[in-house]
């Protein structure tokens, strides 16, 4: 149930980061728009999987797979974007 609580917190957080990036799509790079779109899709998937886990009292391996795959996809997008310089990880200069 602890995993479901974490997923309930991080799912909407991922969606909000994605939404914030997509709301400024006219002034962003195409790569950052793609990252934001991925986070906007994976966030609700994580949240839905968390609700599914709560509904099944933590006994649904498929909900864990779906939520875990969405979290891994979100993390892969974040790591790739940081490595390629799409996300600015430092200040100006």
C-alpha beads as a LAMMPS data file, in Angstrom:
LAMMPS data file: protein, C-alpha beads

93 atoms
92 bonds

1 atom types
1 bond types

-500.0 500.0 xlo xhi
-500.0 500.0 ylo yhi
-500.0 500.0 zlo zhi

Masses

1 110.0

Atoms # bond

1 1 1 0.000 0.000 0.000
2 1 1 3.004 2.289 0.468
3 1 1 3.737 2.015 -3.256
4 1 1 0.180 3.001 -4.053
5 1 1 0.497 6.083 -1.834
6 1 1 3.713 7.091 -3.577
7 1 1 2.097 6.535 -6.946
8 1 1 -0.869 8.676 -5.868
9 1 1 1.558 11.502 -5.110
10 1 1 3.903 11.216 -8.096
11 1 1 1.272 10.518 -10.769
12 1 1 -0.389 13.937 -10.539
13 1 1 3.030 15.545 -10.082
14 1 1 4.227 14.081 -13.402
15 1 1 1.033 15.228 -15.075
16 1 1 1.401 18.768 -13.713
17 1 1 4.993 19.011 -14.975
18 1 1 3.836 17.809 -18.369
19 1 1 0.908 20.191 -18.422
20 1 1 3.127 23.125 -17.452
21 1 1 5.435 22.329 -20.345
22 1 1 2.595 21.911 -22.805
23 1 1 0.917 25.141 -21.739
24 1 1 3.974 27.018 -23.030
25 1 1 4.323 24.967 -26.211
26 1 1 4.652 27.952 -28.535
27 1 1 7.886 29.070 -26.888
28 1 1 9.452 25.639 -26.303
29 1 1 11.629 23.313 -28.357
30 1 1 10.012 20.354 -30.062
31 1 1 12.018 17.928 -27.910
32 1 1 10.762 19.547 -24.699
33 1 1 7.200 19.458 -26.003
34 1 1 7.602 15.719 -26.645
35 1 1 8.908 15.216 -23.091
36 1 1 5.992 17.180 -21.676
37 1 1 3.533 15.125 -23.724
38 1 1 5.083 11.905 -22.413
39 1 1 4.779 13.136 -18.820
40 1 1 1.192 14.203 -19.448
41 1 1 0.407 10.636 -20.526
42 1 1 2.399 8.716 -17.924
43 1 1 1.119 10.748 -14.962
44 1 1 -2.524 9.704 -15.301
45 1 1 -1.426 6.114 -15.992
46 1 1 0.471 6.038 -12.687
47 1 1 -2.459 7.631 -10.854
48 1 1 -4.947 5.147 -12.345
49 1 1 -2.695 2.231 -11.438
50 1 1 -2.492 3.529 -7.856
51 1 1 -6.276 3.700 -7.609
52 1 1 -6.444 0.204 -9.092
53 1 1 -4.003 -1.003 -6.428
54 1 1 -6.091 0.544 -3.671
55 1 1 -9.228 -1.048 -5.110
56 1 1 -7.616 -4.476 -5.159
57 1 1 -6.013 -3.962 -1.724
58 1 1 -2.545 -4.325 -3.215
59 1 1 -3.208 -7.719 -4.786
60 1 1 -3.114 -6.849 -8.486
61 1 1 0.185 -7.614 -10.184
62 1 1 -1.108 -6.114 -13.436
63 1 1 -1.679 -2.744 -11.734
64 1 1 1.899 -2.847 -10.458
65 1 1 3.158 -3.646 -13.960
66 1 1 1.186 -0.826 -15.560
67 1 1 2.195 1.714 -12.931
68 1 1 5.795 0.542 -12.915
69 1 1 6.054 0.706 -16.688
70 1 1 4.669 4.243 -16.673
71 1 1 7.141 5.295 -13.981
72 1 1 10.045 3.717 -15.867
73 1 1 8.943 5.431 -19.080
74 1 1 8.723 8.779 -17.287
75 1 1 12.152 8.290 -15.745
76 1 1 13.646 7.289 -19.083
77 1 1 12.261 10.444 -20.676
78 1 1 13.680 12.536 -17.829
79 1 1 17.123 10.911 -17.988
80 1 1 17.295 11.149 -21.772
81 1 1 16.181 14.769 -21.784
82 1 1 18.750 15.686 -19.137
83 1 1 21.545 13.801 -20.909
84 1 1 20.814 15.387 -24.285
85 1 1 20.538 18.885 -22.873
86 1 1 16.830 19.291 -23.557
87 1 1 16.225 20.092 -19.894
88 1 1 18.471 22.810 -18.532
89 1 1 20.038 21.267 -15.419
90 1 1 22.196 24.240 -14.511
91 1 1 21.871 27.984 -14.346
92 1 1 22.863 30.399 -17.076
93 1 1 26.433 30.384 -18.173

Bonds

1 1 1 2
2 1 2 3
3 1 3 4
4 1 4 5
5 1 5 6
6 1 6 7
7 1 7 8
8 1 8 9
9 1 9 10
10 1 10 11
11 1 11 12
12 1 12 13
13 1 13 14
14 1 14 15
15 1 15 16
16 1 16 17
17 1 17 18
18 1 18 19
19 1 19 20
20 1 20 21
21 1 21 22
22 1 22 23
23 1 23 24
24 1 24 25
25 1 25 26
26 1 26 27
27 1 27 28
28 1 28 29
29 1 29 30
30 1 30 31
31 1 31 32
32 1 32 33
33 1 33 34
34 1 34 35
35 1 35 36
36 1 36 37
37 1 37 38
38 1 38 39
39 1 39 40
40 1 40 41
41 1 41 42
42 1 42 43
43 1 43 44
44 1 44 45
45 1 45 46
46 1 46 47
47 1 47 48
48 1 48 49
49 1 49 50
50 1 50 51
51 1 51 52
52 1 52 53
53 1 53 54
54 1 54 55
55 1 55 56
56 1 56 57
57 1 57 58
58 1 58 59
59 1 59 60
60 1 60 61
61 1 61 62
62 1 62 63
63 1 63 64
64 1 64 65
65 1 65 66
66 1 66 67
67 1 67 68
68 1 68 69
69 1 69 70
70 1 70 71
71 1 71 72
72 1 72 73
73 1 73 74
74 1 74 75
75 1 75 76
76 1 76 77
77 1 77 78
78 1 78 79
79 1 79 80
80 1 80 81
81 1 81 82
82 1 82 83
83 1 83 84
84 1 84 85
85 1 85 86
86 1 86 87
87 1 87 88
88 1 88 89
89 1 89 90
90 1 90 91
91 1 91 92
92 1 92 93
